[in-house]
Each structure stands twice: as C-alpha cells, then as structure tokens.
C-alpha cells in the first residue's frame, strides 16, 4: 500500500501586525474577527494594519449633482466598486441602494460596508444633527458585507437616541459575525462650528465610539482649537501637545483605549490643493492614524487622477 501524503495545514497569511490588532477585540466571535481580517488583508495595504476605504454616501446627504456632476461617471454605482478594486483599497462603503446595484457583479472582489443611516439636506431635521436608519443587519448579511457603518453625532440633542440605535444594531451585527464601523461626528447642541473639529472634541467623540463598541472609528482630522473649558484645563495640566496635526492625531488615537482600536480619518470636502491633502495624510500617518476614508477627494476626480491620488495616499501609509 502506498503511503499517504501527509496533510499539512495551509500557510497562514496573517501578518504579526494584523494578528496583534485582532487580539485587541477580545470579546468577538470568529465571524467578526474573520471580517476584520478581510478588511485588513485586502488591497495594497494588506497586512500592514492600515486602511484606505472609499465611502460613497454623499448622494444621500448632498444630492446627486453636488456629489457626482464633477465626475459624471460616478452616477453609476459600478464605477465606485471598480474604482475601489482598481486602486487596491481595503473596502468600499455605501448605502443600501448603491451596494445592491453592484452586489452580484462585484461579489467577493472587495469587502463592503453597509452604511445603515443617512440624513438629507432637504429636511429641516438636518439642522438637528440626526439621521434615519435606512437599512438592516439582514441587508448587510444578504449583500455579503464585512461590516455595518453608522453615524453618531455626539453633542446633538438626538445623540442619546443614536447611541441606543447603534447599541442594538451593533449587538445584532456582532451576533452574525459582522464588524462595526462608527462615523463619530460631534455637532449640534451648544458646539460652535470651530468646536466640531476641536482636538478635545474629536478625541472625546472618538472615545465615545470606542465605548459604544465600534471596531473601527471614523473621525475628522482635528484642529488645535480647544472647545471645552474643562478640557482645556486638563490638556494644560497634563501638558498634552496639540500644536501640530501629528500631535493631535496621537491624542485621538490614544483616546481610543490607548491605541487598541482602529481609528481612521475622513478626507472631508474636495480639496483642490493635492499637495496640501497629501501633507495632511502624511501627518495623520506620522501620528499613528490607521488610515483614511477618502470619498469626494477621490470619486469627484477623473478616474486616472483618482487612482493616482489614492496610489500616493497608500504609499504614505505603507511607509509609515
């Protein structure tokens, strides 16, 4: 009888950095960790622990012309799937209809994140900093998503309701093995416009998202403004440096359980100065930021320009 060829276990593709990051999520089941693995092991940044994600939820909040007229190819949901794939990104995030429009064509080719709540600029309620839940966890499972995404507005009069909504959706998502991404944008209430991006407020908003159980936290890059008197005293007493963006990013990351949660930063409104945008990305990377979620600054450019920009952003994080 011929000897049987011994069966060997497949070589693990996980890197030490990704293994370390997954170890931070101690309560999660293999399904959720598997989806975090997919997010961290896809694209050109696979294995580095860094993420660059394409979010295309702006049509809901700003309307189709404001979102897609600068680059009309963007009216087609397939364009965004393909852009994320061709640019070598970690994931593509969008509301229900956008994902449904390409879910079969692009199944398995790029991890997706279902953005589960949205606002719109036609509603007077937009001024109250609230969003409506527009999808379900069952939708995310049906579409093969790796994660759900949800926006909260710390500071808003509606924030407590939002916290309760994400508590329920997060528990359901984790129970079926999905990861949870929280967009944490402080606004509303008594916050000033400058306060929405103040370093103390951004760090506080990121910390709240971590406390709510987010695996990945999205915030805006912070300015050196300190909004809250009590926080200013605490920063001064502790000698926390905030004069440079790199220092402020370090403070935000530290505020998320000492760096044990993934924190990524938004690209914001379209910036015509590409050099300034890349400089900002460089400072985010130097401060320990885990990556960027880049929407309008990518998809509103012609495709070749968008890919060239995303290539440069990925290179910055890869070298950090």
Secondary structure, DSSP 8 states (H G I E B T S, - for coil): ---------------HHHHHHHHT-TT--HHHHHHHHHHHTSSTTTTTT-EEEEEE-HHHHH-HHHHHGGGGGGGSHHHHHHHHHHTT-SEEEE-HHHHHTTTTTTTTTSEEEEE-EE--TTSGGGGG---EE---HHHHHHTT-SEEEEEE-TTSTTHHHHHHHHHHHHHHHHHTT-EEEEEE---STT--TGGGGBHHHHHHHHHHHHHTT-SEEEE---BS----HHHHHHHHHHT---SSHHHHHHHHHHHTGGGTSEEEEE--S--S-HHHHHHHHHHHHHTT--EEE--HHHHTS-HHHHHHHHHHHHHHHHH-
